């Protein structure tokens, strides 16, 4: 699908579809519902006739969630995977997000030239409860340019997440409650704000970027949200309105066409519009104050006084925002100087 409704990606690519359930997170898997709507057997892994080569036709750079209807490392896909790695290698303009519940198969399924990882591939594991945190430990030992965790559906408080993140280097964590129906085959399980907050805290302590995707249907109903699945960030408590990406995410700006005439060099200017759009409303307020010329300390003091909230809260977030602005500026300077 060239345009995805999933908030943390641009597009989805399903070169094959069908999967087998392997853990509690899979109980109400949306893939089973979707495939049954199409009259397919969701347990049968099938090569797609229409989307297998799809990324080759996408010229503009995209962030691509790979195998949303299956698992990249499932055994049945072994005959096709080498060809799929070649497609990824042939499309360096794209960034591929590969998420798995089978990290024990990753090493044997990597291409021969993987080395420390392809520049345009992120490897992730799906973790919804403490029992599944072993997947993080397995991926933690495997080289990749970006490693991430999808804590969705979040089924309980991840008590050992902080310990895992201290031991292994991860760059990003997606967090979300389960969406589903009150009755029928595809229901939803409970998720609590405290579980989300604890996961956020564990990530922030260990310098892991956080993307809260949704609160889930349980909280959506409990909090009487307009979005029944709790996917509208504006309806959440401000402190969990966080949607960050790893710093390595490509800035998908169109390059200007080369001009034969040489023009006089102009002063380097940087637009922060794209960066500001990626921030939560809370962090955006801080960023705007810093961009206006205030130091992070001055921005924290000004906003704490204005909104009558604890200064320590603003100081912590002002440091995070200032570091993000610095990283963004460096990145843009590098891009513009090439």
N, C-alpha and C positions, 0 to 999 in steps of 0.2 A: 504494500500500500504506500503510494508516494507521499501522502500526507497522513500523519497519524494523529489520533486524538490523545495518545499517551503524552502526558505533559513533559516528560523528560527526554523526548526524542523528536526527530523530524519525520522519520519514515520507518515503516516496518518492512522486513524482507523475509519471506518464508519460502525458501527454495524447496522445502519439503514440509509436510504437516503430519500430525498424528504423534501420540506420545503414550507413555505408560506411567501411571502414578507410582511415586517412590516414597512419599512421606506425607505427614499430616497436612502440610501446606497445599497439597494437590487435591484435597478432598472435594472442593467445589470449583475445580479448575474451569475457567471460562472457555478454554479451548474445546473441552468436551461439549459444552453448550453450543458453541459456534459451529463445530463440525456436524453435529446432529441436525442443526438447522439446514445445512447444505445436503443432508441425506448421506453423510459419510460415516464410516466407522472411525471414531476418534482414536482408537487404540492401534489402528493400522498405519504404520509410517509409510508415506507415499511421496514419491518425487513429484514436484509440481511441473506441469507441462507449460505453464504460462509465466511463472515468476522466477524460475531457476536462474536465469541470467539477467534479471531485471536491473541490478545496479549498473551494469555496463551501459544502459541507455540513459542513466541520470548524469548529466554533464555538470550541473551545479553541485557544489559540495553539500553533503547531507550528513546528519547524525543519524545512524541507522541501527535500530533495535533488530537484532538478527534472531530468527526462529521464535517469534512470539507464539507460534502454534506448535512448537515442538521443543527439542533440546539439541543444540548444535553437536553435542558429544554423545548422543544416543547411538547405541550399537548398530541399529538398522541403517544409519546414514553413513557408515564407514565406506561403502563403495563410491560415494559421491563427494566425500569431504576434500580430497586432494584437488578436485576440480573447483570446488568452492573457495579454497584458499587461493587458488590462482586468480579467481574473480576479484577477491579482496586485494590481492597484490597489484592487479591491473587497474584498480580504481583508487589511487592514493589520495584523491581529492575528498573521498568519503571517510568518515570515522565509524567503525563498526562496534556496537555494544553487544558482546556475546555473554549471555547470562545462562548459567547451568545449575542443575541440581546433581550433576554427575562429575564433580571435580576430580574424582579418582581416575577418570579416563582422559583427562586433559593431556598429560605428558605423552601418552602413546598416540594421541591424535593431532599433535602439533606438526606443522610442516618442517622439513629438514633444515630450512634456513631461518627458523624462528629466532634463534640466538637469544637476545634479551627481550625479544618481543617485537612485533611489527609496530611501527609508529602510529598506524591508523586502527589499532585494535585495542579495545578495553576488554578485560576479562572480569567477569563477575560471578558471584554465587548467590543463590536465593536462600535466605535464612528467616524462618518465621518463629522459631522457638529455640530454647537452649539446646535441645537435642540435636539441632541441625548446625550448631556453631562449629562442628568439626569440619564442615565444608570450608569455612574461612581458614582454618589451620592448613588444610590441604592446598588451597589456592595460595596461601601465604608463602609456600615453599617453591612456587612456580614463577619463573620470570615473566613479567609483562610490563608494558609501559605505564598502563593505568590499571589498577585493581579496584573493584567496587563490590559492594554488598547491597542486595535488595532485601530489606526487611519488610517484605509484603507478600502475603498478608501477615501482619504482626499479630501473633496468637497469644503471646504472653510477655511479661517483662523479661528482657534479655539480660539476666543478672551477670552473665560472664562476658558480655560484649566488651566492656572496658578492658578486661584482662587480655582478651584476644587482640584488641587494637593496640595495646601496649607491646605485645609480643610480635605482631606482624604489621607490615606497612600496607595500609589501604588509603586510597585517595578520595573515595566517594561513598556515600551511603544513601540509598533511597528508602524512605519509610512510608508505610501506608497501612491503614486498616482494610479489612476485607469488605468488598461490596457484594451484594446478593439480594435474594428475595426472602420474604417471610415464610413462604411455603414452596413446595416443589423440590426438585433435585438440587437446585443451585441456590443455596441459602448463604447466610453470613454468620460469622462468629464474632464474639465480643472483642473490642479493642478499647483501651482506656487512654485518656489524655496523659496520665502519669507514665504509661509505658512509652509513649512517643517522646515525652520530655526526657525520660531517662536515657533513651537511645540517642537523642540529640546531645545531651550532656556528655555521654561517653565519647561521641564523635568529636565534639568541640574540644574536649580535654586532650584528645590525641591528634588534633589538627586534621581531621577528616571532614571534607565538605559534605553538607547535608542537603538533601532534597526531600521535603515532606510532600508526598504526592497527594494523599487524601486521608481523611480521618476514618472513612469506612461507613457502611450503612448503619451499624450499631450506634455510633456516635452521631451520625447524621439524624437519626430518628430521636435519639435521646436529647439532643441539643435543639431539635426542631429546625434544622437548617433547610434553606431553600433547595440546596443541592442535596438530594436524598443520600448520595454516596459520600458527602462531605468533601467534595473536590474543589470547592470555591474557597481559595485562600483568604479572601476578604472576610469570610464568616468565622474564621478561627481566632482563638486567643492570639494576641500580637506576638507573644514570645515564641510561638511555634510557626510563625509565618516565615518559613525559610525554604528557599529554593535556589540552591547553589549548584554550580558545576565544578568539576576539577579544573585547575588552572590551565591544563593542557587542551581544553576544548578549543577547537579552531574557531577563529572569528570569521564567519562566513560572509565577508564583504566581497563584492564584485571588484575585480581588478580593472582599473581604467585601461582603455585601449591604448597601445603604444602610439606615440605621435612622432612622426619623422623629424619634425622641427624640435630643436633643443630650446627649452624655455629656461628663463632665469630661475634659479633656485628660490623658493619661497620659504619663509620661516615655518618651522615644523609646528603644525597645529594638531591637536588630538581631540576628537569628539568623544565624550563620555556618555552619549545618549544610550548606546547599546548596553554599556555596563550598568547604568542606572536602572534600565528596564529589567535587568536580571535580579535586582535586589528586592527584598521585602520592603514594604512601606516604612517599617521601623528603621532599617539600615539605610534606606534612601534618604531619610531626613538627615541622618548623620553625615552621609556622603556629600550632600548638598552644602552643609555647613563647612566641611573641610575644603570642598572645591571653591567655596567663597573666600577662602584665605585663612580660616581659623585652624589652629593646631588641633590635634585629636583631643587634647586635654580641654582646650577652650570649647570645642564643640560639645563634649560630654557635659561640662558645667552649664553651658547655655541651655541645653535641652532638658537636663535634669531639673533645672530651676523652672523652666517654662512649663513642663508637664508634671512637676511636683512628684517625681519618682526618685528612687535611690540613685545616688551618683555612681556607686560601684557598678550598677547595671550598665549605665551609659559608657563608663570607662572601658569595660570589657568589650562591648560591641564597637566602640570607637576605635579601639586597637585593631580589631578584626577588619573593620571597614578601611582604615588607613592602610593596612597591609595589602588589602585587595586592590585599592587604588594604585598603590605603588607597583604591584605586580602587573596590573593592566597597563599602566603607563609604560613600563619597560617593554612589555610585549608589543605594544603599538609602535613604540620607537624603533624596535627591531624590524617590524614589518615595513614601516615607512622608509627605513634606511636601506632596504634591499634594492 
